[in-house]
Amino acid sequence: MSLYWHQLETLKAIRDPDIDIILNYGVPNSGKSLAAYLNTLQGGNSALGLYPNQKSVKEQEKRIDKYLKQFKLEKNIVINCLSKYDLEFYREAQNISSLELKIESSDILLIDPSIIQDWYNVKCGLNEENTEIWSILERKFPLFIIDDFYQFSP
């Protein structure tokens, strides 16, 4: 497998513990997402991917599955998606432990911005419900990828 220069530089930056923020921007389908997830796909840190909506989340899930098949990666990578509706479902069913297990078992967790609002409310003390979920997210996912936000204007 060969990488474009920006993919290689992104991968190096992700693996460098002294780098906190990486900006890799370019035209659609230039390989930015592959660069962002490659370390995780090769068995590195778990990744939390943020996408503008659930449609984008599902598209990215398919793309990552394609990467796994295309590159014949040996490791069994667990990819899960999570939406605000999922959170509400688990809350109503009073089955938070299943949600925590879903998060814990994920190598890649893909979410939309609606979840960040809940996370923010807990961090600011506006809501103390299910704080364990948020601490799992913070501990489990050292790599936070904000992807496909070209649709938003500044």
Phi and psi in radians as a Rosetta constraint file:
Dihedral C 1 N 2 CA 2 C 2 CIRCULARHARMONIC -2.069 0.35
Dihedral N 2 CA 2 C 2 N 3 CIRCULARHARMONIC 2.562 0.35
Dihedral C 2 N 3 CA 3 C 3 CIRCULARHARMONIC -1.940 0.35
Dihedral N 3 CA 3 C 3 N 4 CIRCULARHARMONIC 2.661 0.35
Dihedral C 3 N 4 CA 4 C 4 CIRCULARHARMONIC -1.225 0.35
Dihedral N 4 CA 4 C 4 N 5 CIRCULARHARMONIC 2.802 0.35
Dihedral C 4 N 5 CA 5 C 5 CIRCULARHARMONIC -1.026 0.35
Dihedral N 5 CA 5 C 5 N 6 CIRCULARHARMONIC -0.681 0.35
Dihedral C 5 N 6 CA 6 C 6 CIRCULARHARMONIC -1.220 0.35
Dihedral N 6 CA 6 C 6 N 7 CIRCULARHARMONIC -0.533 0.35
Dihedral C 6 N 7 CA 7 C 7 CIRCULARHARMONIC -1.221 0.35
Dihedral N 7 CA 7 C 7 N 8 CIRCULARHARMONIC -0.752 0.35
Dihedral C 7 N 8 CA 8 C 8 CIRCULARHARMONIC -1.104 0.35
Dihedral N 8 CA 8 C 8 N 9 CIRCULARHARMONIC -0.756 0.35
Dihedral C 8 N 9 CA 9 C 9 CIRCULARHARMONIC -1.148 0.35
Dihedral N 9 CA 9 C 9 N 10 CIRCULARHARMONIC -0.663 0.35
Dihedral C 9 N 10 CA 10 C 10 CIRCULARHARMONIC -1.119 0.35
Dihedral N 10 CA 10 C 10 N 11 CIRCULARHARMONIC -0.794 0.35
Dihedral C 10 N 11 CA 11 C 11 CIRCULARHARMONIC -1.060 0.35
Dihedral N 11 CA 11 C 11 N 12 CIRCULARHARMONIC -0.768 0.35
Dihedral C 11 N 12 CA 12 C 12 CIRCULARHARMONIC -1.054 0.35
Dihedral N 12 CA 12 C 12 N 13 CIRCULARHARMONIC -0.747 0.35
Dihedral C 12 N 13 CA 13 C 13 CIRCULARHARMONIC -1.145 0.35
Dihedral N 13 CA 13 C 13 N 14 CIRCULARHARMONIC -0.700 0.35
Dihedral C 13 N 14 CA 14 C 14 CIRCULARHARMONIC -1.087 0.35
Dihedral N 14 CA 14 C 14 N 15 CIRCULARHARMONIC -0.643 0.35
Dihedral C 14 N 15 CA 15 C 15 CIRCULARHARMONIC -1.431 0.35
Dihedral N 15 CA 15 C 15 N 16 CIRCULARHARMONIC -0.142 0.35
Dihedral C 15 N 16 CA 16 C 16 CIRCULARHARMONIC -1.555 0.35
Dihedral N 16 CA 16 C 16 N 17 CIRCULARHARMONIC 1.973 0.35
Dihedral C 16 N 17 CA 17 C 17 CIRCULARHARMONIC -1.166 0.35
Dihedral N 17 CA 17 C 17 N 18 CIRCULARHARMONIC -0.229 0.35
Dihedral C 17 N 18 CA 18 C 18 CIRCULARHARMONIC -1.537 0.35
Dihedral N 18 CA 18 C 18 N 19 CIRCULARHARMONIC -0.071 0.35
Dihedral C 18 N 19 CA 19 C 19 CIRCULARHARMONIC -1.845 0.35
Dihedral N 19 CA 19 C 19 N 20 CIRCULARHARMONIC 2.182 0.35
Dihedral C 19 N 20 CA 20 C 20 CIRCULARHARMONIC -1.737 0.35
Dihedral N 20 CA 20 C 20 N 21 CIRCULARHARMONIC -0.623 0.35
Dihedral C 20 N 21 CA 21 C 21 CIRCULARHARMONIC -2.253 0.35
Dihedral N 21 CA 21 C 21 N 22 CIRCULARHARMONIC 2.320 0.35
Dihedral C 21 N 22 CA 22 C 22 CIRCULARHARMONIC -2.196 0.35
Dihedral N 22 CA 22 C 22 N 23 CIRCULARHARMONIC 2.241 0.35
Dihedral C 22 N 23 CA 23 C 23 CIRCULARHARMONIC -1.931 0.35
Dihedral N 23 CA 23 C 23 N 24 CIRCULARHARMONIC 2.095 0.35
Dihedral C 23 N 24 CA 24 C 24 CIRCULARHARMONIC -2.279 0.35
Dihedral N 24 CA 24 C 24 N 25 CIRCULARHARMONIC 1.802 0.35
Dihedral C 24 N 25 CA 25 C 25 CIRCULARHARMONIC -2.181 0.35
Dihedral N 25 CA 25 C 25 N 26 CIRCULARHARMONIC 2.623 0.35
Dihedral C 25 N 26 CA 26 C 26 CIRCULARHARMONIC -3.129 0.35
Dihedral N 26 CA 26 C 26 N 27 CIRCULARHARMONIC -2.988 0.35
Dihedral C 26 N 27 CA 27 C 27 CIRCULARHARMONIC -1.227 0.35
Dihedral N 27 CA 27 C 27 N 28 CIRCULARHARMONIC 2.710 0.35
Dihedral C 27 N 28 CA 28 C 28 CIRCULARHARMONIC -0.983 0.35
Dihedral N 28 CA 28 C 28 N 29 CIRCULARHARMONIC 2.572 0.35
Dihedral C 28 N 29 CA 29 C 29 CIRCULARHARMONIC 1.135 0.35
Dihedral N 29 CA 29 C 29 N 30 CIRCULARHARMONIC 0.510 0.35
Dihedral C 29 N 30 CA 30 C 30 CIRCULARHARMONIC -1.701 0.35
Dihedral N 30 CA 30 C 30 N 31 CIRCULARHARMONIC 0.018 0.35
Dihedral C 30 N 31 CA 31 C 31 CIRCULARHARMONIC 1.692 0.35
Dihedral N 31 CA 31 C 31 N 32 CIRCULARHARMONIC 0.268 0.35
Dihedral C 31 N 32 CA 32 C 32 CIRCULARHARMONIC -1.132 0.35
Dihedral N 32 CA 32 C 32 N 33 CIRCULARHARMONIC -0.757 0.35
Dihedral C 32 N 33 CA 33 C 33 CIRCULARHARMONIC -1.141 0.35
Dihedral N 33 CA 33 C 33 N 34 CIRCULARHARMONIC -0.753 0.35
Dihedral C 33 N 34 CA 34 C 34 CIRCULARHARMONIC -1.009 0.35
Dihedral N 34 CA 34 C 34 N 35 CIRCULARHARMONIC -0.782 0.35
Dihedral C 34 N 35 CA 35 C 35 CIRCULARHARMONIC -1.040 0.35
Dihedral N 35 CA 35 C 35 N 36 CIRCULARHARMONIC -0.705 0.35
Dihedral C 35 N 36 CA 36 C 36 CIRCULARHARMONIC -1.198 0.35
Dihedral N 36 CA 36 C 36 N 37 CIRCULARHARMONIC -0.644 0.35
Dihedral C 36 N 37 CA 37 C 37 CIRCULARHARMONIC -1.678 0.35
Dihedral N 37 CA 37 C 37 N 38 CIRCULARHARMONIC -0.168 0.35
Dihedral C 37 N 38 CA 38 C 38 CIRCULARHARMONIC -1.027 0.35
Dihedral N 38 CA 38 C 38 N 39 CIRCULARHARMONIC -0.734 0.35
Dihedral C 38 N 39 CA 39 C 39 CIRCULARHARMONIC -1.029 0.35
Dihedral N 39 CA 39 C 39 N 40 CIRCULARHARMONIC -0.768 0.35
Dihedral C 39 N 40 CA 40 C 40 CIRCULARHARMONIC -1.156 0.35
Dihedral N 40 CA 40 C 40 N 41 CIRCULARHARMONIC -0.748 0.35
Dihedral C 40 N 41 CA 41 C 41 CIRCULARHARMONIC -1.098 0.35
Dihedral N 41 CA 41 C 41 N 42 CIRCULARHARMONIC -0.448 0.35
Dihedral C 41 N 42 CA 42 C 42 CIRCULARHARMONIC -1.620 0.35
Dihedral N 42 CA 42 C 42 N 43 CIRCULARHARMONIC 0.188 0.35
Dihedral C 42 N 43 CA 43 C 43 CIRCULARHARMONIC 1.717 0.35
Dihedral N 43 CA 43 C 43 N 44 CIRCULARHARMONIC 0.163 0.35
Dihedral C 43 N 44 CA 44 C 44 CIRCULARHARMONIC -1.402 0.35
Dihedral N 44 CA 44 C 44 N 45 CIRCULARHARMONIC -2.780 0.35
Dihedral C 44 N 45 CA 45 C 45 CIRCULARHARMONIC -0.934 0.35
Dihedral N 45 CA 45 C 45 N 46 CIRCULARHARMONIC 2.559 0.35
Dihedral C 45 N 46 CA 46 C 46 CIRCULARHARMONIC -1.130 0.35
Dihedral N 46 CA 46 C 46 N 47 CIRCULARHARMONIC 2.651 0.35
Dihedral C 46 N 47 CA 47 C 47 CIRCULARHARMONIC -2.210 0.35
Dihedral N 47 CA 47 C 47 N 48 CIRCULARHARMONIC 2.422 0.35
Dihedral C 47 N 48 CA 48 C 48 CIRCULARHARMONIC -1.918 0.35
Dihedral N 48 CA 48 C 48 N 49 CIRCULARHARMONIC 2.040 0.35
Dihedral C 48 N 49 CA 49 C 49 CIRCULARHARMONIC -1.856 0.35
Dihedral N 49 CA 49 C 49 N 50 CIRCULARHARMONIC 2.266 0.35
Dihedral C 49 N 50 CA 50 C 50 CIRCULARHARMONIC -1.879 0.35
Dihedral N 50 CA 50 C 50 N 51 CIRCULARHARMONIC 2.227 0.35
Dihedral C 50 N 51 CA 51 C 51 CIRCULARHARMONIC -2.222 0.35
Dihedral N 51 CA 51 C 51 N 52 CIRCULARHARMONIC 2.702 0.35
Dihedral C 51 N 52 CA 52 C 52 CIRCULARHARMONIC -1.159 0.35
Dihedral N 52 CA 52 C 52 N 53 CIRCULARHARMONIC -0.361 0.35
Dihedral C 52 N 53 CA 53 C 53 CIRCULARHARMONIC -2.833 0.35
Dihedral N 53 CA 53 C 53 N 54 CIRCULARHARMONIC 2.998 0.35
Dihedral C 53 N 54 CA 54 C 54 CIRCULARHARMONIC -1.153 0.35
Dihedral N 54 CA 54 C 54 N 55 CIRCULARHARMONIC -0.550 0.35
Dihedral C 54 N 55 CA 55 C 55 CIRCULARHARMONIC -1.072 0.35
Dihedral N 55 CA 55 C 55 N 56 CIRCULARHARMONIC -0.781 0.35
Dihedral C 55 N 56 CA 56 C 56 CIRCULARHARMONIC -1.132 0.35
Dihedral N 56 CA 56 C 56 N 57 CIRCULARHARMONIC -0.639 0.35
Dihedral C 56 N 57 CA 57 C 57 CIRCULARHARMONIC -1.047 0.35
Dihedral N 57 CA 57 C 57 N 58 CIRCULARHARMONIC -0.844 0.35
Dihedral C 57 N 58 CA 58 C 58 CIRCULARHARMONIC -1.155 0.35
Dihedral N 58 CA 58 C 58 N 59 CIRCULARHARMONIC -0.664 0.35
Dihedral C 58 N 59 CA 59 C 59 CIRCULARHARMONIC -1.105 0.35
Dihedral N 59 CA 59 C 59 N 60 CIRCULARHARMONIC -0.730 0.35
Dihedral C 59 N 60 CA 60 C 60 CIRCULARHARMONIC -1.167 0.35
Dihedral N 60 CA 60 C 60 N 61 CIRCULARHARMONIC -0.663 0.35
Dihedral C 60 N 61 CA 61 C 61 CIRCULARHARMONIC -1.024 0.35
Dihedral N 61 CA 61 C 61 N 62 CIRCULARHARMONIC -0.773 0.35
Dihedral C 61 N 62 CA 62 C 62 CIRCULARHARMONIC -1.117 0.35
Dihedral N 62 CA 62 C 62 N 63 CIRCULARHARMONIC -0.698 0.35
Dihedral C 62 N 63 CA 63 C 63 CIRCULARHARMONIC -1.097 0.35
Dihedral N 63 CA 63 C 63 N 64 CIRCULARHARMONIC -0.752 0.35
Dihedral C 63 N 64 CA 64 C 64 CIRCULARHARMONIC -1.158 0.35
Dihedral N 64 CA 64 C 64 N 65 CIRCULARHARMONIC -0.718 0.35
Dihedral C 64 N 65 CA 65 C 65 CIRCULARHARMONIC -1.010 0.35
Dihedral N 65 CA 65 C 65 N 66 CIRCULARHARMONIC -0.703 0.35
Dihedral C 65 N 66 CA 66 C 66 CIRCULARHARMONIC -1.097 0.35
Dihedral N 66 CA 66 C 66 N 67 CIRCULARHARMONIC -0.738 0.35
Dihedral C 66 N 67 CA 67 C 67 CIRCULARHARMONIC -1.041 0.35
Dihedral N 67 CA 67 C 67 N 68 CIRCULARHARMONIC -0.774 0.35
Dihedral C 67 N 68 CA 68 C 68 CIRCULARHARMONIC -1.041 0.35
Dihedral N 68 CA 68 C 68 N 69 CIRCULARHARMONIC -0.753 0.35
Dihedral C 68 N 69 CA 69 C 69 CIRCULARHARMONIC -1.262 0.35
Dihedral N 69 CA 69 C 69 N 70 CIRCULARHARMONIC -0.766 0.35
Dihedral C 69 N 70 CA 70 C 70 CIRCULARHARMONIC -1.062 0.35
Dihedral N 70 CA 70 C 70 N 71 CIRCULARHARMONIC -0.734 0.35
Dihedral C 70 N 71 CA 71 C 71 CIRCULARHARMONIC -1.705 0.35
Dihedral N 71 CA 71 C 71 N 72 CIRCULARHARMONIC 0.054 0.35
Dihedral C 71 N 72 CA 72 C 72 CIRCULARHARMONIC 0.846 0.35
Dihedral N 72 CA 72 C 72 N 73 CIRCULARHARMONIC 0.880 0.35
Dihedral C 72 N 73 CA 73 C 73 CIRCULARHARMONIC -1.275 0.35
Dihedral N 73 CA 73 C 73 N 74 CIRCULARHARMONIC 2.306 0.35
Dihedral C 73 N 74 CA 74 C 74 CIRCULARHARMONIC -1.233 0.35
Dihedral N 74 CA 74 C 74 N 75 CIRCULARHARMONIC -0.720 0.35
Dihedral C 74 N 75 CA 75 C 75 CIRCULARHARMONIC -1.176 0.35
Dihedral N 75 CA 75 C 75 N 76 CIRCULARHARMONIC 2.429 0.35
Dihedral C 75 N 76 CA 76 C 76 CIRCULARHARMONIC -1.397 0.35
Dihedral N 76 CA 76 C 76 N 77 CIRCULARHARMONIC 1.759 0.35
Dihedral C 76 N 77 CA 77 C 77 CIRCULARHARMONIC -1.573 0.35
Dihedral N 77 CA 77 C 77 N 78 CIRCULARHARMONIC 2.227 0.35
Dihedral C 77 N 78 CA 78 C 78 CIRCULARHARMONIC -1.692 0.35
Dihedral N 78 CA 78 C 78 N 79 CIRCULARHARMONIC 2.085 0.35
Dihedral C 78 N 79 CA 79 C 79 CIRCULARHARMONIC -1.969 0.35
Dihedral N 79 CA 79 C 79 N 80 CIRCULARHARMONIC 2.210 0.35
Dihedral C 79 N 80 CA 80 C 80 CIRCULARHARMONIC -2.251 0.35
Dihedral N 80 CA 80 C 80 N 81 CIRCULARHARMONIC 2.691 0.35
Dihedral C 80 N 81 CA 81 C 81 CIRCULARHARMONIC -2.032 0.35
Dihedral N 81 CA 81 C 81 N 82 CIRCULARHARMONIC 2.573 0.35
Dihedral C 81 N 82 CA 82 C 82 CIRCULARHARMONIC -2.482 0.35
Dihedral N 82 CA 82 C 82 N 83 CIRCULARHARMONIC 2.285 0.35
Dihedral C 82 N 83 CA 83 C 83 CIRCULARHARMONIC -2.185 0.35
Dihedral N 83 CA 83 C 83 N 84 CIRCULARHARMONIC 2.979 0.35
Dihedral C 83 N 84 CA 84 C 84 CIRCULARHARMONIC -1.056 0.35
Dihedral N 84 CA 84 C 84 N 85 CIRCULARHARMONIC -0.590 0.35
Dihedral C 84 N 85 CA 85 C 85 CIRCULARHARMONIC -1.134 0.35
Dihedral N 85 CA 85 C 85 N 86 CIRCULARHARMONIC -0.651 0.35
Dihedral C 85 N 86 CA 86 C 86 CIRCULARHARMONIC -1.105 0.35
Dihedral N 86 CA 86 C 86 N 87 CIRCULARHARMONIC -0.772 0.35
Dihedral C 86 N 87 CA 87 C 87 CIRCULARHARMONIC -1.018 0.35
Dihedral N 87 CA 87 C 87 N 88 CIRCULARHARMONIC -0.796 0.35
Dihedral C 87 N 88 CA 88 C 88 CIRCULARHARMONIC -1.105 0.35
Dihedral N 88 CA 88 C 88 N 89 CIRCULARHARMONIC -0.700 0.35
Dihedral C 88 N 89 CA 89 C 89 CIRCULARHARMONIC -1.055 0.35
Dihedral N 89 CA 89 C 89 N 90 CIRCULARHARMONIC -0.858 0.35
Dihedral C 89 N 90 CA 90 C 90 CIRCULARHARMONIC -1.137 0.35
Dihedral N 90 CA 90 C 90 N 91 CIRCULARHARMONIC -0.651 0.35
Dihedral C 90 N 91 CA 91 C 91 CIRCULARHARMONIC -1.120 0.35
Dihedral N 91 CA 91 C 91 N 92 CIRCULARHARMONIC -0.855 0.35
Dihedral C 91 N 92 CA 92 C 92 CIRCULARHARMONIC -1.103 0.35
Dihedral N 92 CA 92 C 92 N 93 CIRCULARHARMONIC -0.639 0.35
Dihedral C 92 N 93 CA 93 C 93 CIRCULARHARMONIC -1.387 0.35
Dihedral N 93 CA 93 C 93 N 94 CIRCULARHARMONIC -0.073 0.35
Dihedral C 93 N 94 CA 94 C 94 CIRCULARHARMONIC 0.899 0.35
Dihedral N 94 CA 94 C 94 N 95 CIRCULARHARMONIC 0.829 0.35
Dihedral C 94 N 95 CA 95 C 95 CIRCULARHARMONIC -2.212 0.35
Dihedral N 95 CA 95 C 95 N 96 CIRCULARHARMONIC 0.873 0.35
Dihedral C 95 N 96 CA 96 C 96 CIRCULARHARMONIC -1.108 0.35
Dihedral N 96 CA 96 C 96 N 97 CIRCULARHARMONIC -0.555 0.35
Dihedral C 96 N 97 CA 97 C 97 CIRCULARHARMONIC -1.094 0.35
Dihedral N 97 CA 97 C 97 N 98 CIRCULARHARMONIC -0.593 0.35
Dihedral C 97 N 98 CA 98 C 98 CIRCULARHARMONIC -1.177 0.35
Dihedral N 98 CA 98 C 98 N 99 CIRCULARHARMONIC -0.662 0.35
Dihedral C 98 N 99 CA 99 C 99 CIRCULARHARMONIC -1.136 0.35
Dihedral N 99 CA 99 C 99 N 100 CIRCULARHARMONIC -0.776 0.35
Dihedral C 99 N 100 CA 100 C 100 CIRCULARHARMONIC -1.052 0.35
Dihedral N 100 CA 100 C 100 N 101 CIRCULARHARMONIC -0.713 0.35
Dihedral C 100 N 101 CA 101 C 101 CIRCULARHARMONIC -1.133 0.35
Dihedral N 101 CA 101 C 101 N 102 CIRCULARHARMONIC -0.695 0.35
Dihedral C 101 N 102 CA 102 C 102 CIRCULARHARMONIC -1.069 0.35
Dihedral N 102 CA 102 C 102 N 103 CIRCULARHARMONIC -0.755 0.35
Dihedral C 102 N 103 CA 103 C 103 CIRCULARHARMONIC -1.172 0.35
Dihedral N 103 CA 103 C 103 N 104 CIRCULARHARMONIC -0.824 0.35
Dihedral C 103 N 104 CA 104 C 104 CIRCULARHARMONIC -1.050 0.35
Dihedral N 104 CA 104 C 104 N 105 CIRCULARHARMONIC -0.620 0.35
Dihedral C 104 N 105 CA 105 C 105 CIRCULARHARMONIC -1.427 0.35
Dihedral N 105 CA 105 C 105 N 106 CIRCULARHARMONIC -0.105 0.35
Dihedral C 105 N 106 CA 106 C 106 CIRCULARHARMONIC -1.454 0.35
Dihedral N 106 CA 106 C 106 N 107 CIRCULARHARMONIC 2.315 0.35
Dihedral C 106 N 107 CA 107 C 107 CIRCULARHARMONIC -1.524 0.35
Dihedral N 107 CA 107 C 107 N 108 CIRCULARHARMONIC -0.618 0.35
Dihedral C 107 N 108 CA 108 C 108 CIRCULARHARMONIC -2.267 0.35
Dihedral N 108 CA 108 C 108 N 109 CIRCULARHARMONIC 2.190 0.35
Dihedral C 108 N 109 CA 109 C 109 CIRCULARHARMONIC -2.090 0.35
Dihedral N 109 CA 109 C 109 N 110 CIRCULARHARMONIC 2.137 0.35
Dihedral C 109 N 110 CA 110 C 110 CIRCULARHARMONIC -1.867 0.35
Dihedral N 110 CA 110 C 110 N 111 CIRCULARHARMONIC 2.233 0.35
Dihedral C 110 N 111 CA 111 C 111 CIRCULARHARMONIC -2.339 0.35
Dihedral N 111 CA 111 C 111 N 112 CIRCULARHARMONIC 2.926 0.35
Dihedral C 111 N 112 CA 112 C 112 CIRCULARHARMONIC -1.961 0.35
Dihedral N 112 CA 112 C 112 N 113 CIRCULARHARMONIC 2.923 0.35
Dihedral C 112 N 113 CA 113 C 113 CIRCULARHARMONIC -1.060 0.35
Dihedral N 113 CA 113 C 113 N 114 CIRCULARHARMONIC -0.357 0.35
Dihedral C 113 N 114 CA 114 C 114 CIRCULARHARMONIC -1.056 0.35
Dihedral N 114 CA 114 C 114 N 115 CIRCULARHARMONIC -0.530 0.35
Dihedral C 114 N 115 CA 115 C 115 CIRCULARHARMONIC -1.266 0.35
Dihedral N 115 CA 115 C 115 N 116 CIRCULARHARMONIC -0.608 0.35
Dihedral C 115 N 116 CA 116 C 116 CIRCULARHARMONIC -1.069 0.35
Dihedral N 116 CA 116 C 116 N 117 CIRCULARHARMONIC -0.618 0.35
Dihedral C 116 N 117 CA 117 C 117 CIRCULARHARMONIC -1.065 0.35
Dihedral N 117 CA 117 C 117 N 118 CIRCULARHARMONIC -0.798 0.35
Dihedral C 117 N 118 CA 118 C 118 CIRCULARHARMONIC -1.076 0.35
Dihedral N 118 CA 118 C 118 N 119 CIRCULARHARMONIC -0.763 0.35
Dihedral C 118 N 119 CA 119 C 119 CIRCULARHARMONIC -1.033 0.35
Dihedral N 119 CA 119 C 119 N 120 CIRCULARHARMONIC -0.820 0.35
Dihedral C 119 N 120 CA 120 C 120 CIRCULARHARMONIC -1.058 0.35
Dihedral N 120 CA 120 C 120 N 121 CIRCULARHARMONIC -0.769 0.35
Dihedral C 120 N 121 CA 121 C 121 CIRCULARHARMONIC -1.055 0.35
Dihedral N 121 CA 121 C 121 N 122 CIRCULARHARMONIC -0.662 0.35
Dihedral C 121 N 122 CA 122 C 122 CIRCULARHARMONIC -1.203 0.35
Dihedral N 122 CA 122 C 122 N 123 CIRCULARHARMONIC -0.795 0.35
Dihedral C 122 N 123 CA 123 C 123 CIRCULARHARMONIC -1.102 0.35
Dihedral N 123 CA 123 C 123 N 124 CIRCULARHARMONIC -0.537 0.35
Dihedral C 123 N 124 CA 124 C 124 CIRCULARHARMONIC -1.585 0.35
Dihedral N 124 CA 124 C 124 N 125 CIRCULARHARMONIC 0.031 0.35
Dihedral C 124 N 125 CA 125 C 125 CIRCULARHARMONIC 1.368 0.35
Dihedral N 125 CA 125 C 125 N 126 CIRCULARHARMONIC 0.223 0.35
Dihedral C 125 N 126 CA 126 C 126 CIRCULARHARMONIC -1.402 0.35
Dihedral N 126 CA 126 C 126 N 127 CIRCULARHARMONIC -0.336 0.35
Dihedral C 126 N 127 CA 127 C 127 CIRCULARHARMONIC -2.677 0.35
Dihedral N 127 CA 127 C 127 N 128 CIRCULARHARMONIC 2.240 0.35
Dihedral C 127 N 128 CA 128 C 128 CIRCULARHARMONIC -1.855 0.35
Dihedral N 128 CA 128 C 128 N 129 CIRCULARHARMONIC 0.224 0.35
Dihedral C 128 N 129 CA 129 C 129 CIRCULARHARMONIC -1.299 0.35
Dihedral N 129 CA 129 C 129 N 130 CIRCULARHARMONIC 2.295 0.35
Dihedral C 129 N 130 CA 130 C 130 CIRCULARHARMONIC 1.000 0.35
Dihedral N 130 CA 130 C 130 N 131 CIRCULARHARMONIC 0.766 0.35
Dihedral C 130 N 131 CA 131 C 131 CIRCULARHARMONIC -1.096 0.35
Dihedral N 131 CA 131 C 131 N 132 CIRCULARHARMONIC -0.436 0.35
Dihedral C 131 N 132 CA 132 C 132 CIRCULARHARMONIC -1.092 0.35
Dihedral N 132 CA 132 C 132 N 133 CIRCULARHARMONIC -0.647 0.35
Dihedral C 132 N 133 CA 133 C 133 CIRCULARHARMONIC -1.024 0.35
Dihedral N 133 CA 133 C 133 N 134 CIRCULARHARMONIC -0.775 0.35
Dihedral C 133 N 134 CA 134 C 134 CIRCULARHARMONIC -1.220 0.35
Dihedral N 134 CA 134 C 134 N 135 CIRCULARHARMONIC -0.611 0.35
Dihedral C 134 N 135 CA 135 C 135 CIRCULARHARMONIC -1.212 0.35
Dihedral N 135 CA 135 C 135 N 136 CIRCULARHARMONIC -0.584 0.35
Dihedral C 135 N 136 CA 136 C 136 CIRCULARHARMONIC -1.110 0.35
Dihedral N 136 CA 136 C 136 N 137 CIRCULARHARMONIC -0.792 0.35
Dihedral C 136 N 137 CA 137 C 137 CIRCULARHARMONIC -1.024 0.35
Dihedral N 137 CA 137 C 137 N 138 CIRCULARHARMONIC -0.779 0.35
Dihedral C 137 N 138 CA 138 C 138 CIRCULARHARMONIC -1.162 0.35
Dihedral N 138 CA 138 C 138 N 139 CIRCULARHARMONIC -0.672 0.35
Dihedral C 138 N 139 CA 139 C 139 CIRCULARHARMONIC -1.351 0.35
Dihedral N 139 CA 139 C 139 N 140 CIRCULARHARMONIC -0.735 0.35
Dihedral C 139 N 140 CA 140 C 140 CIRCULARHARMONIC -1.320 0.35
Dihedral N 140 CA 140 C 140 N 141 CIRCULARHARMONIC -0.528 0.35
Dihedral C 140 N 141 CA 141 C 141 CIRCULARHARMONIC -2.096 0.35
Dihedral N 141 CA 141 C 141 N 142 CIRCULARHARMONIC 1.496 0.35
Dihedral C 141 N 142 CA 142 C 142 CIRCULARHARMONIC -1.265 0.35
Dihedral N 142 CA 142 C 142 N 143 CIRCULARHARMONIC -0.314 0.35
Dihedral C 142 N 143 CA 143 C 143 CIRCULARHARMONIC -1.827 0.35
Dihedral N 143 CA 143 C 143 N 144 CIRCULARHARMONIC 2.025 0.35
Dihedral C 143 N 144 CA 144 C 144 CIRCULARHARMONIC -1.989 0.35
Dihedral N 144 CA 144 C 144 N 145 CIRCULARHARMONIC 2.018 0.35
Dihedral C 144 N 145 CA 145 C 145 CIRCULARHARMONIC -1.914 0.35
Dihedral N 145 CA 145 C 145 N 146 CIRCULARHARMONIC 2.121 0.35
Dihedral C 145 N 146 CA 146 C 146 CIRCULARHARMONIC -1.799 0.35
Dihedral N 146 CA 146 C 146 N 147 CIRCULARHARMONIC 1.985 0.35
Dihedral C 146 N 147 CA 147 C 147 CIRCULARHARMONIC -2.259 0.35
Dihedral N 147 CA 147 C 147 N 148 CIRCULARHARMONIC 2.682 0.35
Dihedral C 147 N 148 CA 148 C 148 CIRCULARHARMONIC 1.015 0.35
Dihedral N 148 CA 148 C 148 N 149 CIRCULARHARMONIC 0.672 0.35
Dihedral C 148 N 149 CA 149 C 149 CIRCULARHARMONIC -1.742 0.35
Dihedral N 149 CA 149 C 149 N 150 CIRCULARHARMONIC 0.363 0.35
Dihedral C 149 N 150 CA 150 C 150 CIRCULARHARMONIC -1.132 0.35
Dihedral N 150 CA 150 C 150 N 151 CIRCULARHARMONIC -0.287 0.35
Dihedral C 150 N 151 CA 151 C 151 CIRCULARHARMONIC -1.312 0.35
Dihedral N 151 CA 151 C 151 N 152 CIRCULARHARMONIC -0.333 0.35
Dihedral C 151 N 152 CA 152 C 152 CIRCULARHARMONIC -1.608 0.35
Dihedral N 152 CA 152 C 152 N 153 CIRCULARHARMONIC 2.445 0.35
Dihedral C 152 N 153 CA 153 C 153 CIRCULARHARMONIC -1.643 0.35
Dihedral N 153 CA 153 C 153 N 154 CIRCULARHARMONIC 2.716 0.35
